[in-house]
Amino acid sequence: MNIQETDNVLAALGITGLAGAGSGGDGAMRLDNLLMLAAGQRARLGELLQAAGRITEPQLAAALAEQRHSGRKLGEILVERSNLSAAEREVALEFQRHLAGERPTDGRLSLGNILVATGQITRQQLINALKWQGAHGGRLGDALVACGHATQHHVEHGLSLQRRLVLAALVTALSLAAAAPVQDIYAAEPPTAKVTVRARIATFFRMQVEHQIPVLTITARDVERGYVEVPAASNFSVVTNTQDGFIVEFRPHSDMFRSVRISGLQSQIEIGAGGGTALNNAPHGRTTFHQLDYRFTLNPGVQPGNYPWPLEISVRAP
């Protein structure tokens, strides 16, 4: 399956301090900006630190066992055991507060913005889903599915990407904390650090058929002249998260024609009785709309009448 690095996603979200692999970026982010990137579900302090690679599973297990015995705070125990510095503990706790909604976030790593940035939904679809969520409650992912704007697979993929990027923000913030004394980590111009985050996004194509004529009507006049013209027979939209474009594929399931001339794509094409394809460019993350006109050159012996539409249309990667 084709893949795409997250550099474009980070750029679309306006995040330059988390350098994507191979991007060559040298930007760094202030600590307060990193904390504002916290998004998603709230998490326990130990889970955050372990996911960020700052403590190991045995270290967390031992600290939790002591916490159950003594009743002391987990962060204090980890610092006392030299598993964590005091500065790292303060940054992790503050990140946790942002994640839990106790502090404000800038929303760039929200699920909705990530799905828009990856081209899985449009900005208007996000607005529609937020309105639905406001009226019915529940989670945004459920609202997107209920509105028909995304599948459960798209939502789960967006949440997975969100977790990776939020974790990268935490790793960067902890790197800053490790480079500065605890009293300096919220200074006006704190030290900066950079980490590299690498994630993969599966290329996707979504085709939505708005209208398709179900029947091809052939008249005696069409038979006499040898062809039948059908304007505005197919209307569909395509959205993809790749800039490589997409291929529209036409597969016939009838032997009534020798060839078909098709207009309405980026260029007029002609396919034979065995079908054919057309390559189209696609603006990244934007929806393209297509209305197709057809001219079927009929095979000898075709009789006037109504026939099931003889072409199946699909979209795939180049």
FIZALO-938219 format. One record per residue (C-alpha): residue in three letters; x, y, z. Coordinates in Angstrom, 1 decimal, padded with zeros to 4 digits. Example, Ala and Ser with C-alpha at 12.3 -4.5 7.8 and 13.67 -1.06 7.14 Angstrom:
% residues 2
type = ALA | xx = 012.3 | yy = -004.5 | zz = 007.8 .
type = SER | xx = 013.7 | yy = -001.1 | zz = 007.1 .
This chain:
% residues 318
type = MET | xx = 000.0 | yy = 000.0 | zz = 000.0 .
type = ASN | xx = 001.3 | yy = 003.5 | zz = -000.8 .
type = ILE | xx = 002.4 | yy = 005.6 | zz = 002.2 .
type = GLN | xx = 003.1 | yy = 009.3 | zz = 002.8 .
type = GLU | xx = 005.2 | yy = 010.8 | zz = 005.5 .
type = THR | xx = 003.6 | yy = 013.2 | zz = 008.0 .
type = ASP | xx = 005.6 | yy = 016.2 | zz = 007.0 .
type = ASN | xx = 002.7 | yy = 017.5 | zz = 004.9 .
type = VAL | xx = 000.3 | yy = 016.9 | zz = 007.7 .
type = LEU | xx = 002.4 | yy = 018.9 | zz = 010.2 .
type = ALA | xx = 002.8 | yy = 021.7 | zz = 007.7 .
type = ALA | xx = -000.9 | yy = 021.8 | zz = 007.0 .
type = LEU | xx = -001.5 | yy = 022.1 | zz = 010.8 .
type = GLY | xx = 001.1 | yy = 024.9 | zz = 011.1 .
type = ILE | xx = 003.4 | yy = 022.9 | zz = 013.3 .
type = THR | xx = 007.0 | yy = 023.5 | zz = 012.5 .
type = GLY | xx = 008.8 | yy = 022.6 | zz = 015.7 .
type = LEU | xx = 008.3 | yy = 018.9 | zz = 015.4 .
type = ALA | xx = 010.6 | yy = 018.1 | zz = 012.5 .
type = GLY | xx = 009.2 | yy = 015.4 | zz = 010.2 .
type = ALA | xx = 011.7 | yy = 012.7 | zz = 009.1 .
type = GLY | xx = 013.6 | yy = 013.9 | zz = 006.1 .
type = SER | xx = 012.0 | yy = 017.3 | zz = 006.2 .
type = GLY | xx = 015.3 | yy = 019.1 | zz = 007.0 .
type = GLY | xx = 013.4 | yy = 021.6 | zz = 009.2 .
type = ASP | xx = 015.3 | yy = 023.3 | zz = 012.0 .
type = GLY | xx = 012.5 | yy = 025.0 | zz = 013.7 .
type = ALA | xx = 012.0 | yy = 024.6 | zz = 017.5 .
type = MET | xx = 009.1 | yy = 025.3 | zz = 019.7 .
type = ARG | xx = 008.7 | yy = 027.0 | zz = 023.0 .
type = LEU | xx = 007.6 | yy = 024.9 | zz = 026.0 .
type = ASP | xx = 004.3 | yy = 026.7 | zz = 026.4 .
type = ASN | xx = 003.5 | yy = 026.1 | zz = 022.7 .
type = LEU | xx = 004.3 | yy = 022.4 | zz = 023.1 .
type = LEU | xx = 002.0 | yy = 022.1 | zz = 026.1 .
type = MET | xx = -000.8 | yy = 023.7 | zz = 024.1 .
type = LEU | xx = -000.6 | yy = 020.9 | zz = 021.5 .
type = ALA | xx = -001.9 | yy = 018.4 | zz = 024.1 .
type = ALA | xx = -005.1 | yy = 016.8 | zz = 022.7 .
type = GLY | xx = -007.1 | yy = 013.6 | zz = 022.8 .
type = GLN | xx = -008.1 | yy = 011.5 | zz = 025.8 .
type = ARG | xx = -006.8 | yy = 012.2 | zz = 029.2 .
type = ALA | xx = -004.1 | yy = 009.8 | zz = 030.5 .
type = ARG | xx = -002.4 | yy = 008.9 | zz = 033.7 .
type = LEU | xx = 001.0 | yy = 010.3 | zz = 034.5 .
type = GLY | xx = 002.7 | yy = 006.9 | zz = 034.5 .
type = GLU | xx = 001.2 | yy = 006.0 | zz = 031.1 .
type = LEU | xx = 002.3 | yy = 009.2 | zz = 029.5 .
type = LEU | xx = 005.9 | yy = 008.9 | zz = 030.8 .
type = GLN | xx = 006.2 | yy = 005.3 | zz = 029.7 .
type = ALA | xx = 004.7 | yy = 006.0 | zz = 026.3 .
type = ALA | xx = 007.2 | yy = 008.8 | zz = 025.9 .
type = GLY | xx = 010.0 | yy = 006.4 | zz = 026.7 .
type = ARG | xx = 011.1 | yy = 008.4 | zz = 029.8 .
type = ILE | xx = 010.5 | yy = 005.5 | zz = 032.2 .
type = THR | xx = 010.4 | yy = 001.8 | zz = 031.7 .
type = GLU | xx = 007.6 | yy = -000.6 | zz = 032.5 .
type = PRO | xx = 009.5 | yy = -002.1 | zz = 035.5 .
type = GLN | xx = 010.2 | yy = 001.4 | zz = 036.9 .
type = LEU | xx = 006.6 | yy = 002.3 | zz = 036.6 .
type = ALA | xx = 005.5 | yy = -001.0 | zz = 038.2 .
type = ALA | xx = 007.8 | yy = -000.5 | zz = 041.2 .
type = ALA | xx = 006.7 | yy = 003.2 | zz = 041.7 .
type = LEU | xx = 003.1 | yy = 002.2 | zz = 041.6 .
type = ALA | xx = 003.7 | yy = -000.5 | zz = 044.1 .
type = GLU | xx = 005.3 | yy = 002.0 | zz = 046.4 .
type = GLN | xx = 002.5 | yy = 004.5 | zz = 045.8 .
type = ARG | xx = -000.1 | yy = 001.9 | zz = 046.9 .
type = HIS | xx = 001.9 | yy = 001.2 | zz = 050.1 .
type = SER | xx = 002.7 | yy = 004.8 | zz = 051.0 .
type = GLY | xx = -000.1 | yy = 006.8 | zz = 049.4 .
type = ARG | xx = 002.4 | yy = 009.4 | zz = 048.1 .
type = LYS | xx = 002.1 | yy = 011.0 | zz = 044.6 .
type = LEU | xx = 003.6 | yy = 009.0 | zz = 041.7 .
type = GLY | xx = 005.7 | yy = 011.9 | zz = 040.4 .
type = GLU | xx = 007.4 | yy = 012.4 | zz = 043.8 .
type = ILE | xx = 008.2 | yy = 008.7 | zz = 043.9 .
type = LEU | xx = 009.7 | yy = 008.7 | zz = 040.4 .
type = VAL | xx = 011.9 | yy = 011.7 | zz = 041.2 .
type = GLU | xx = 013.0 | yy = 010.2 | zz = 044.5 .
type = ARG | xx = 014.0 | yy = 007.0 | zz = 042.7 .
type = SER | xx = 016.0 | yy = 009.1 | zz = 040.2 .
type = ASN | xx = 013.7 | yy = 007.8 | zz = 037.4 .
type = LEU | xx = 012.8 | yy = 011.3 | zz = 036.5 .
type = SER | xx = 014.1 | yy = 014.8 | zz = 037.2 .
type = ALA | xx = 011.9 | yy = 017.3 | zz = 039.0 .
type = ALA | xx = 011.8 | yy = 019.5 | zz = 035.9 .
type = GLU | xx = 010.5 | yy = 016.6 | zz = 033.8 .
type = ARG | xx = 007.9 | yy = 015.8 | zz = 036.4 .
type = GLU | xx = 006.6 | yy = 019.4 | zz = 036.4 .
type = VAL | xx = 006.4 | yy = 019.4 | zz = 032.6 .
type = ALA | xx = 004.7 | yy = 016.0 | zz = 032.4 .
type = LEU | xx = 002.1 | yy = 017.1 | zz = 035.0 .
type = GLU | xx = 001.4 | yy = 020.3 | zz = 033.2 .
type = PHE | xx = 001.0 | yy = 018.4 | zz = 029.9 .
type = GLN | xx = -001.4 | yy = 016.0 | zz = 031.6 .
type = ARG | xx = -003.5 | yy = 019.0 | zz = 032.8 .
type = HIS | xx = -003.7 | yy = 020.3 | zz = 029.2 .
type = LEU | xx = -004.6 | yy = 016.9 | zz = 028.0 .
type = ALA | xx = -007.4 | yy = 016.6 | zz = 030.7 .
type = GLY | xx = -008.9 | yy = 019.9 | zz = 029.7 .
type = GLU | xx = -007.8 | yy = 021.7 | zz = 032.9 .
type = ARG | xx = -005.6 | yy = 024.0 | zz = 030.8 .
type = PRO | xx = -006.4 | yy = 025.4 | zz = 027.3 .
type = THR | xx = -005.1 | yy = 023.9 | zz = 024.1 .
type = ASP | xx = -004.8 | yy = 025.4 | zz = 020.6 .
type = GLY | xx = -006.7 | yy = 022.6 | zz = 018.9 .
type = ARG | xx = -004.3 | yy = 022.0 | zz = 016.1 .
type = LEU | xx = -004.0 | yy = 018.3 | zz = 017.0 .
type = SER | xx = -007.7 | yy = 017.8 | zz = 017.6 .
type = LEU | xx = -009.2 | yy = 014.8 | zz = 015.7 .
type = GLY | xx = -011.2 | yy = 017.1 | zz = 013.4 .
type = ASN | xx = -008.2 | yy = 019.2 | zz = 012.4 .
type = ILE | xx = -006.1 | yy = 016.1 | zz = 011.7 .
type = LEU | xx = -008.8 | yy = 014.5 | zz = 009.5 .
type = VAL | xx = -009.1 | yy = 017.8 | zz = 007.6 .
type = ALA | xx = -005.3 | yy = 018.0 | zz = 007.2 .
type = THR | xx = -005.1 | yy = 014.4 | zz = 005.9 .
type = GLY | xx = -007.9 | yy = 015.1 | zz = 003.4 .
type = GLN | xx = -010.3 | yy = 012.5 | zz = 004.9 .
type = ILE | xx = -013.0 | yy = 015.2 | zz = 005.5 .
type = THR | xx = -013.5 | yy = 018.8 | zz = 004.4 .
type = ARG | xx = -013.7 | yy = 021.8 | zz = 006.7 .
type = GLN | xx = -017.4 | yy = 022.1 | zz = 006.0 .
type = GLN | xx = -018.0 | yy = 018.5 | zz = 007.0 .
type = LEU | xx = -016.2 | yy = 019.1 | zz = 010.2 .
type = ILE | xx = -018.4 | yy = 022.0 | zz = 010.9 .
type = ASN | xx = -021.5 | yy = 019.9 | zz = 010.2 .
type = ALA | xx = -020.3 | yy = 017.2 | zz = 012.5 .
type = LEU | xx = -019.6 | yy = 019.6 | zz = 015.3 .
type = LYS | xx = -023.1 | yy = 020.9 | zz = 015.0 .
type = TRP | xx = -024.5 | yy = 017.4 | zz = 015.1 .
type = GLN | xx = -022.3 | yy = 016.7 | zz = 018.2 .
type = GLY | xx = -023.6 | yy = 019.8 | zz = 019.9 .
type = ALA | xx = -027.2 | yy = 018.7 | zz = 019.3 .
type = HIS | xx = -026.8 | yy = 015.0 | zz = 020.2 .
type = GLY | xx = -023.7 | yy = 014.8 | zz = 022.4 .
type = GLY | xx = -021.1 | yy = 012.0 | zz = 022.2 .
type = ARG | xx = -017.7 | yy = 012.0 | zz = 020.6 .
type = LEU | xx = -016.7 | yy = 013.8 | zz = 017.4 .
type = GLY | xx = -015.7 | yy = 010.5 | zz = 015.7 .
type = ASP | xx = -019.2 | yy = 009.1 | zz = 016.3 .
type = ALA | xx = -020.7 | yy = 012.4 | zz = 014.9 .
type = LEU | xx = -018.6 | yy = 012.2 | zz = 011.7 .
type = VAL | xx = -019.7 | yy = 008.6 | zz = 011.2 .
type = ALA | xx = -023.4 | yy = 009.4 | zz = 011.9 .
type = CYS | xx = -023.3 | yy = 012.3 | zz = 009.4 .
type = GLY | xx = -021.8 | yy = 010.0 | zz = 006.8 .
type = HIS | xx = -018.6 | yy = 012.2 | zz = 006.5 .
type = ALA | xx = -016.2 | yy = 009.5 | zz = 007.6 .
type = THR | xx = -016.0 | yy = 005.7 | zz = 008.2 .
type = GLN | xx = -015.0 | yy = 004.1 | zz = 011.4 .
type = HIS | xx = -011.7 | yy = 003.2 | zz = 009.8 .
type = HIS | xx = -011.0 | yy = 006.8 | zz = 009.0 .
type = VAL | xx = -011.8 | yy = 007.9 | zz = 012.6 .
type = GLU | xx = -009.5 | yy = 005.2 | zz = 014.1 .
type = HIS | xx = -006.7 | yy = 006.1 | zz = 011.7 .
type = GLY | xx = -007.0 | yy = 009.8 | zz = 012.7 .
type = LEU | xx = -007.0 | yy = 008.9 | zz = 016.4 .
type = SER | xx = -003.9 | yy = 006.8 | zz = 015.9 .
type = LEU | xx = -002.1 | yy = 009.6 | zz = 014.1 .
type = GLN | xx = -003.3 | yy = 012.0 | zz = 016.8 .
type = ARG | xx = -001.7 | yy = 009.8 | zz = 019.5 .
type = ARG | xx = 001.6 | yy = 009.8 | zz = 017.6 .
type = LEU | xx = 001.8 | yy = 013.5 | zz = 017.2 .
type = VAL | xx = 000.7 | yy = 014.3 | zz = 020.7 .
type = LEU | xx = 003.3 | yy = 011.9 | zz = 022.0 .
type = ALA | xx = 005.9 | yy = 013.7 | zz = 019.9 .
type = ALA | xx = 005.0 | yy = 017.0 | zz = 021.5 .
type = LEU | xx = 005.4 | yy = 015.4 | zz = 024.9 .
type = VAL | xx = 008.7 | yy = 013.9 | zz = 024.1 .
type = THR | xx = 009.9 | yy = 017.3 | zz = 022.8 .
type = ALA | xx = 008.6 | yy = 019.0 | zz = 026.0 .
type = LEU | xx = 010.4 | yy = 016.5 | zz = 028.2 .
type = SER | xx = 013.6 | yy = 017.1 | zz = 026.2 .
type = LEU | xx = 013.3 | yy = 020.8 | zz = 027.0 .
type = ALA | xx = 012.8 | yy = 020.0 | zz = 030.7 .
type = ALA | xx = 015.9 | yy = 017.8 | zz = 030.7 .
type = ALA | xx = 017.9 | yy = 020.7 | zz = 029.4 .
type = ALA | xx = 016.9 | yy = 023.2 | zz = 032.0 .
type = PRO | xx = 016.6 | yy = 023.5 | zz = 035.8 .
type = VAL | xx = 013.1 | yy = 023.3 | zz = 037.1 .
type = GLN | xx = 012.9 | yy = 027.0 | zz = 038.0 .
type = ASP | xx = 013.8 | yy = 027.9 | zz = 034.4 .
type = ILE | xx = 011.5 | yy = 025.7 | zz = 032.4 .
type = TYR | xx = 008.8 | yy = 028.4 | zz = 032.2 .
type = ALA | xx = 011.1 | yy = 031.3 | zz = 031.4 .
type = ALA | xx = 010.2 | yy = 033.8 | zz = 028.8 .
type = GLU | xx = 012.8 | yy = 032.3 | zz = 026.4 .
type = PRO | xx = 013.4 | yy = 028.7 | zz = 027.5 .
type = PRO | xx = 015.9 | yy = 026.4 | zz = 025.9 .
type = THR | xx = 014.7 | yy = 024.7 | zz = 022.8 .
type = ALA | xx = 015.0 | yy = 021.2 | zz = 021.6 .
type = LYS | xx = 014.0 | yy = 019.2 | zz = 018.6 .
type = VAL | xx = 013.0 | yy = 015.6 | zz = 018.1 .
type = THR | xx = 012.2 | yy = 013.8 | zz = 014.9 .
type = VAL | xx = 008.8 | yy = 012.1 | zz = 014.6 .
type = ARG | xx = 008.1 | yy = 009.7 | zz = 011.9 .
type = ALA | xx = 004.7 | yy = 008.3 | zz = 011.1 .
type = ARG | xx = 003.0 | yy = 006.8 | zz = 008.1 .
type = ILE | xx = -000.3 | yy = 007.7 | zz = 006.6 .
type = ALA | xx = -002.0 | yy = 005.2 | zz = 004.3 .
type = THR | xx = -003.0 | yy = 006.7 | zz = 001.0 .
type = PHE | xx = -006.7 | yy = 006.7 | zz = 000.5 .
type = PHE | xx = -009.2 | yy = 007.4 | zz = -002.2 .
type = ARG | xx = -012.9 | yy = 008.1 | zz = -001.6 .
type = MET | xx = -015.4 | yy = 008.2 | zz = -004.4 .
type = GLN | xx = -018.9 | yy = 009.4 | zz = -003.9 .
type = VAL | xx = -021.4 | yy = 008.8 | zz = -006.7 .
type = GLU | xx = -023.9 | yy = 011.7 | zz = -006.7 .
type = HIS | xx = -025.9 | yy = 010.5 | zz = -009.8 .
type = GLN | xx = -025.6 | yy = 007.7 | zz = -012.3 .
type = ILE | xx = -028.1 | yy = 007.0 | zz = -015.1 .
type = PRO | xx = -029.2 | yy = 003.4 | zz = -014.4 .
type = VAL | xx = -030.4 | yy = 002.6 | zz = -018.0 .
type = LEU | xx = -029.0 | yy = 003.2 | zz = -021.4 .
type = THR | xx = -031.8 | yy = 003.9 | zz = -023.9 .
type = ILE | xx = -031.0 | yy = 003.1 | zz = -027.5 .
type = THR | xx = -033.4 | yy = 004.3 | zz = -030.2 .
type = ALA | xx = -033.9 | yy = 003.3 | zz = -033.8 .
type = ARG | xx = -032.2 | yy = 006.5 | zz = -034.8 .
type = ASP | xx = -029.2 | yy = 005.6 | zz = -032.7 .
type = VAL | xx = -028.9 | yy = 002.2 | zz = -034.3 .
type = GLU | xx = -029.2 | yy = 003.8 | zz = -037.8 .
type = ARG | xx = -026.3 | yy = 006.2 | zz = -037.2 .
type = GLY | xx = -024.2 | yy = 003.7 | zz = -035.2 .
type = TYR | xx = -023.8 | yy = 005.5 | zz = -031.9 .
type = VAL | xx = -025.7 | yy = 006.9 | zz = -028.9 .
type = GLU | xx = -024.8 | yy = 010.0 | zz = -027.0 .
type = VAL | xx = -025.6 | yy = 010.4 | zz = -023.3 .
type = PRO | xx = -024.8 | yy = 013.7 | zz = -021.7 .
type = ALA | xx = -024.4 | yy = 014.2 | zz = -017.9 .
type = ALA | xx = -024.8 | yy = 010.5 | zz = -017.3 .
type = SER | xx = -022.4 | yy = 010.2 | zz = -014.3 .
type = ASN | xx = -021.8 | yy = 012.6 | zz = -011.5 .
type = PHE | xx = -019.3 | yy = 011.8 | zz = -008.8 .
type = SER | xx = -016.7 | yy = 013.4 | zz = -006.5 .
type = VAL | xx = -013.3 | yy = 012.1 | zz = -005.4 .
type = VAL | xx = -011.2 | yy = 013.1 | zz = -002.4 .
type = THR | xx = -007.7 | yy = 011.7 | zz = -001.7 .
type = ASN | xx = -004.8 | yy = 012.6 | zz = 000.6 .
type = THR | xx = -002.0 | yy = 012.2 | zz = -002.1 .
type = GLN | xx = -000.8 | yy = 014.6 | zz = -004.7 .
type = ASP | xx = 000.0 | yy = 011.8 | zz = -007.1 .
type = GLY | xx = -003.5 | yy = 012.0 | zz = -008.5 .
type = PHE | xx = -005.9 | yy = 009.1 | zz = -009.1 .
type = ILE | xx = -007.0 | yy = 006.8 | zz = -011.8 .
type = VAL | xx = -010.6 | yy = 006.5 | zz = -012.9 .
type = GLU | xx = -011.2 | yy = 003.0 | zz = -014.2 .
type = PHE | xx = -014.1 | yy = 002.0 | zz = -016.5 .
type = ARG | xx = -015.0 | yy = -001.7 | zz = -016.7 .
type = PRO | xx = -017.7 | yy = -002.7 | zz = -019.2 .
type = HIS | xx = -020.2 | yy = -005.5 | zz = -018.5 .
type = SER | xx = -021.9 | yy = -005.5 | zz = -021.9 .
type = ASP | xx = -020.8 | yy = -006.2 | zz = -025.5 .
type = MET | xx = -023.1 | yy = -003.7 | zz = -027.1 .
type = PHE | xx = -020.4 | yy = -001.2 | zz = -028.0 .
type = ARG | xx = -017.1 | yy = -001.1 | zz = -029.8 .
type = SER | xx = -015.7 | yy = 002.0 | zz = -028.1 .
type = VAL | xx = -016.8 | yy = 004.9 | zz = -025.8 .
type = ARG | xx = -015.7 | yy = 008.5 | zz = -025.9 .
type = ILE | xx = -015.8 | yy = 010.0 | zz = -022.5 .
type = SER | xx = -015.7 | yy = 013.8 | zz = -021.7 .
type = GLY | xx = -015.7 | yy = 015.5 | zz = -018.3 .
type = LEU | xx = -012.3 | yy = 014.4 | zz = -016.9 .
type = GLN | xx = -009.1 | yy = 016.4 | zz = -017.3 .
type = SER | xx = -008.9 | yy = 015.3 | zz = -020.9 .
type = GLN | xx = -011.3 | yy = 013.5 | zz = -023.2 .
type = ILE | xx = -010.6 | yy = 009.8 | zz = -023.5 .
type = GLU | xx = -011.7 | yy = 007.0 | zz = -025.7 .
type = ILE | xx = -011.8 | yy = 003.4 | zz = -024.4 .
type = GLY | xx = -012.4 | yy = 000.1 | zz = -026.2 .
type = ALA | xx = -014.8 | yy = -002.8 | zz = -025.6 .
type = GLY | xx = -012.4 | yy = -004.0 | zz = -022.9 .
type = GLY | xx = -012.6 | yy = -000.9 | zz = -020.9 .
type = GLY | xx = -009.9 | yy = 001.6 | zz = -020.0 .
type = THR | xx = -008.5 | yy = 004.2 | zz = -017.5 .
type = ALA | xx = -007.8 | yy = 007.9 | zz = -017.2 .
type = LEU | xx = -005.2 | yy = 009.6 | zz = -014.9 .
type = ASN | xx = -006.4 | yy = 012.7 | zz = -013.1 .
type = ASN | xx = -004.4 | yy = 015.1 | zz = -010.9 .
type = ALA | xx = -005.8 | yy = 015.8 | zz = -007.4 .
type = PRO | xx = -005.3 | yy = 018.8 | zz = -005.2 .
type = HIS | xx = -004.1 | yy = 017.4 | zz = -001.8 .
type = GLY | xx = -006.9 | yy = 017.1 | zz = 000.6 .
type = ARG | xx = -009.5 | yy = 018.7 | zz = -001.7 .
type = THR | xx = -012.5 | yy = 017.2 | zz = -003.3 .
type = THR | xx = -012.8 | yy = 017.2 | zz = -007.1 .
type = PHE | xx = -016.2 | yy = 016.9 | zz = -008.9 .
type = HIS | xx = -016.8 | yy = 015.3 | zz = -012.2 .
type = GLN | xx = -019.7 | yy = 015.1 | zz = -014.7 .
type = LEU | xx = -019.2 | yy = 012.7 | zz = -017.5 .
type = ASP | xx = -020.7 | yy = 012.7 | zz = -021.0 .
type = TYR | xx = -020.6 | yy = 009.5 | zz = -023.2 .
type = ARG | xx = -020.7 | yy = 008.6 | zz = -026.8 .
type = PHE | xx = -021.1 | yy = 004.9 | zz = -027.3 .
type = THR | xx = -020.2 | yy = 003.5 | zz = -030.8 .
type = LEU | xx = -022.5 | yy = 000.5 | zz = -031.1 .
type = ASN | xx = -021.7 | yy = -002.9 | zz = -032.3 .
type = PRO | xx = -023.6 | yy = -004.2 | zz = -035.4 .
type = GLY | xx = -026.8 | yy = -006.0 | zz = -034.5 .
type = VAL | xx = -027.6 | yy = -004.0 | zz = -031.4 .
type = GLN | xx = -031.4 | yy = -003.5 | zz = -031.2 .
type = PRO | xx = -033.3 | yy = -000.5 | zz = -029.9 .
type = GLY | xx = -034.4 | yy = -000.8 | zz = -026.3 .
type = ASN | xx = -033.5 | yy = -000.1 | zz = -022.7 .
type = TYR | xx = -030.3 | yy = -001.7 | zz = -021.3 .
type = PRO | xx = -028.7 | yy = -001.7 | zz = -017.9 .
type = TRP | xx = -025.9 | yy = 000.9 | zz = -017.7 .
type = PRO | xx = -023.0 | yy = -000.8 | zz = -019.4 .
type = LEU | xx = -020.0 | yy = 000.7 | zz = -017.5 .
type = GLU | xx = -018.8 | yy = 000.4 | zz = -013.9 .
type = ILE | xx = -016.7 | yy = 003.3 | zz = -012.6 .
type = SER | xx = -014.1 | yy = 003.0 | zz = -009.8 .
type = VAL | xx = -011.1 | yy = 005.0 | zz = -008.5 .
type = ARG | xx = -007.7 | yy = 003.7 | zz = -007.5 .
type = ALA | xx = -004.1 | yy = 004.7 | zz = -007.0 .
type = PRO | xx = -001.9 | yy = 005.4 | zz = -010.1 .
